[in-house]
Amino acid sequence: MYQHTIQIQLLAKEQYGFRSKLSTDIASYTLIYEVLTAMNYKHIVGGVVCELRKAFECVNNGILLSKLEQYGIVGKFKEFIKSYPTDRYQ
């Protein structure tokens, strides 16, 4: 009997931050490099900027925690995510 392994890619290759060798510094560098390269070739460069400050408030915490468990995320990290919307101050 043959077993097949299915790999689930949770993060897009463009996802930076909290990943090995894909820091937000690298994301900034990549963006600047791509824009300057396009400008050097006289391509039109445009951008869309979205304010995501309140994005976490739009996520249903119960669904998020359920999805995390499905991917095997439990314990302290899950508890951190669970506490994130309620135990923060600035």
Backbone bond lengths (Angstrom), bond angles and torsions (degrees), N, CA, C in turn:
res aa  C-N    CA-C-N  psi(-1)  N-CA   C-N-CA  omega(-1)  CA-C   N-CA-C  phi
1 M - - - 1.441 - - 1.528 108.55 -
2 Y 1.313 115.53 135.17 1.459 121.34 -179.44 1.518 110.70 -95.00
3 Q 1.312 114.80 139.82 1.454 119.74 174.98 1.516 108.70 -110.20
4 H 1.292 115.88 133.99 1.454 121.15 177.85 1.524 108.32 -111.63
5 T 1.301 115.08 135.42 1.452 120.51 177.47 1.521 108.26 -100.43
6 I 1.297 115.74 128.05 1.452 120.81 177.07 1.517 107.48 -104.60
7 Q 1.324 115.32 122.48 1.453 119.95 177.54 1.518 108.98 -94.49
8 I 1.303 115.07 130.36 1.454 120.51 176.94 1.516 107.46 -102.59
9 Q 1.316 115.63 122.26 1.458 119.47 178.06 1.524 107.72 -94.16
10 L 1.331 115.51 104.12 1.457 120.56 -176.67 1.522 112.32 -76.70
11 L 1.322 116.63 -34.74 1.453 120.29 -175.28 1.520 110.60 -115.39
12 A 1.307 116.27 138.86 1.457 121.38 175.68 1.515 109.03 -68.50
13 K 1.324 116.53 155.25 1.466 119.86 -179.77 1.527 111.59 -63.51
14 E 1.325 116.66 -19.83 1.458 121.47 179.08 1.527 112.62 -84.87
15 Q 1.327 118.32 -1.81 1.454 121.96 -178.83 1.524 109.63 -78.23
16 Y 1.313 116.88 119.60 1.461 122.02 -179.87 1.519 109.34 -111.95
17 G 1.293 116.15 170.32 1.457 121.46 178.24 1.510 111.05 82.91
18 F 1.314 117.09 135.40 1.460 124.24 178.48 1.522 112.35 61.21
19 R 1.338 116.89 23.97 1.462 120.99 178.75 1.522 108.36 -132.91
20 S 1.300 115.91 143.92 1.459 121.40 -179.98 1.531 110.11 -59.59
21 K 1.300 116.29 127.98 1.465 124.52 177.56 1.526 113.31 63.66
22 L 1.314 118.47 16.65 1.469 121.99 177.59 1.524 109.63 -134.46
23 S 1.317 115.38 59.61 1.463 120.59 -178.30 1.523 110.67 -76.01
24 T 1.313 115.82 170.81 1.457 119.56 176.17 1.529 110.82 -68.26
25 D 1.341 117.57 -24.97 1.466 120.27 173.45 1.524 110.48 -62.81
26 I 1.322 116.32 -43.14 1.463 121.01 178.32 1.527 109.96 -65.43
27 A 1.321 117.39 -37.66 1.471 121.00 177.68 1.529 110.02 -61.85
28 S 1.330 117.25 -44.43 1.467 121.38 178.80 1.515 110.87 -62.83
29 Y 1.317 116.19 -46.19 1.459 120.78 178.70 1.533 110.83 -59.25
30 T 1.327 116.32 -46.08 1.463 121.01 -178.53 1.524 110.60 -61.42
31 L 1.323 117.17 -44.29 1.461 120.99 179.37 1.524 110.59 -60.95
32 I 1.327 117.00 -49.91 1.466 121.07 -179.09 1.523 110.64 -61.80
33 Y 1.320 117.20 -43.50 1.458 121.72 179.18 1.526 111.02 -59.78
34 E 1.342 116.29 -47.35 1.468 120.29 -178.45 1.532 111.33 -64.10
35 V 1.325 117.24 -42.10 1.469 120.59 179.66 1.518 110.60 -65.15
36 L 1.331 117.49 -47.64 1.463 120.21 -179.05 1.523 111.72 -65.14
37 T 1.310 117.46 -38.50 1.467 120.41 177.22 1.521 110.73 -62.58
38 A 1.314 116.59 -45.02 1.467 120.13 178.04 1.522 111.21 -61.66
39 M 1.330 116.54 -43.14 1.465 119.81 178.98 1.523 111.70 -63.99
40 N 1.332 117.31 -38.07 1.467 120.53 177.81 1.521 111.57 -61.71
41 Y 1.324 116.65 -31.62 1.464 121.25 178.20 1.530 111.33 -91.60
42 K 1.336 115.86 11.60 1.462 122.90 178.02 1.527 113.23 59.38
43 H 1.325 115.86 32.29 1.459 120.89 174.03 1.525 108.82 -83.66
44 I 1.298 115.75 155.20 1.466 120.63 175.86 1.529 107.93 -78.39
45 V 1.312 116.05 132.50 1.457 121.29 -179.20 1.525 108.49 -118.15
46 G 1.299 116.24 129.73 1.462 121.16 177.88 1.512 109.37 -134.83
47 G 1.287 116.05 169.10 1.458 119.25 179.62 1.509 111.53 -156.01
48 V 1.279 114.93 156.77 1.457 122.43 175.46 1.522 106.55 -125.73
49 V 1.299 116.89 128.86 1.455 121.38 179.69 1.523 107.94 -114.37
50 C 1.305 115.99 127.85 1.464 121.51 -179.91 1.513 109.61 -115.66
51 E 1.300 116.80 135.85 1.455 122.02 175.88 1.521 107.45 -86.22
52 L 1.315 116.14 115.37 1.456 120.60 -176.00 1.532 112.62 -110.25
53 R 1.295 116.50 16.79 1.450 120.50 -176.73 1.532 112.08 -54.95
54 K 1.307 117.68 -38.85 1.459 120.64 -177.04 1.524 112.04 -102.48
55 A 1.312 117.14 12.41 1.463 120.02 -177.26 1.522 112.04 -59.83
56 F 1.324 117.56 -36.95 1.461 120.06 -177.51 1.523 110.74 -64.71
57 E 1.338 117.14 -28.06 1.461 120.67 179.35 1.526 111.52 -68.31
58 C 1.323 117.53 -20.15 1.471 121.89 -178.57 1.529 112.15 -84.41
59 V 1.315 117.05 -10.36 1.463 121.25 -177.56 1.525 109.34 -88.66
60 N 1.316 116.18 131.14 1.458 120.67 175.27 1.523 107.43 -74.47
61 N 1.316 116.75 112.66 1.461 121.72 -174.11 1.534 112.21 -60.33
62 G 1.336 117.56 -38.09 1.464 120.70 178.99 1.525 111.99 -62.93
63 I 1.333 116.42 -43.31 1.477 120.37 178.46 1.520 110.05 -66.11
64 L 1.331 116.47 -42.88 1.462 120.19 179.15 1.524 111.01 -58.97
65 L 1.329 117.06 -46.79 1.467 120.73 -179.13 1.532 110.67 -63.91
66 S 1.306 117.19 -37.96 1.462 121.28 177.76 1.527 110.82 -63.45
67 K 1.328 116.15 -44.14 1.478 120.77 178.67 1.531 110.52 -63.75
68 L 1.330 116.62 -41.32 1.467 119.87 179.36 1.527 110.31 -60.11
69 E 1.332 116.96 -42.94 1.465 120.52 178.19 1.520 111.34 -61.81
70 Q 1.335 116.81 -39.23 1.465 120.51 178.66 1.526 111.39 -60.03
71 Y 1.336 116.61 -32.03 1.454 120.86 179.20 1.526 112.49 -91.87
72 G 1.331 116.96 8.25 1.453 121.10 174.91 1.515 114.92 85.73
73 I 1.316 117.21 14.45 1.461 120.38 -180.00 1.521 108.30 -92.90
74 V 1.326 114.81 112.35 1.461 121.62 -177.37 1.528 108.55 -139.14
75 G 1.277 116.58 -176.26 1.463 120.88 173.61 1.509 113.59 75.26
76 K 1.330 115.18 -143.34 1.463 121.22 -173.17 1.520 112.89 -62.36
77 F 1.332 117.27 -39.61 1.461 118.68 -179.60 1.533 110.79 -65.46
78 K 1.316 116.12 -41.55 1.465 119.39 178.12 1.528 109.69 -62.61
79 E 1.320 117.35 -41.67 1.465 120.81 178.90 1.534 111.03 -64.30
80 F 1.325 116.46 -36.17 1.464 120.16 176.78 1.532 110.07 -62.25
81 I 1.326 117.09 -47.21 1.458 121.20 179.19 1.532 109.79 -62.75
82 K 1.321 116.66 -40.68 1.465 121.31 179.77 1.533 111.05 -60.72
83 S 1.330 116.56 -39.04 1.457 120.90 -177.37 1.529 112.85 -82.96
84 Y 1.309 117.47 -14.63 1.470 120.90 -171.88 1.524 113.88 -54.29
85 P 1.319 120.20 -50.05 1.468 118.92 -176.65 1.528 114.53 -69.70
86 T 1.315 118.43 -20.51 1.458 119.83 -172.79 1.522 114.19 -108.19
87 D 1.310 118.40 -28.59 1.454 121.13 -173.16 1.520 113.26 -104.53
88 R 1.310 117.94 37.59 1.465 121.57 -179.05 1.517 109.61 -118.09
89 Y 1.313 115.27 146.90 1.447 121.11 174.21 1.507 108.36 -148.10
90 Q 1.334 116.18 162.37 1.450 120.89 -177.97 1.518 109.40 -135.97
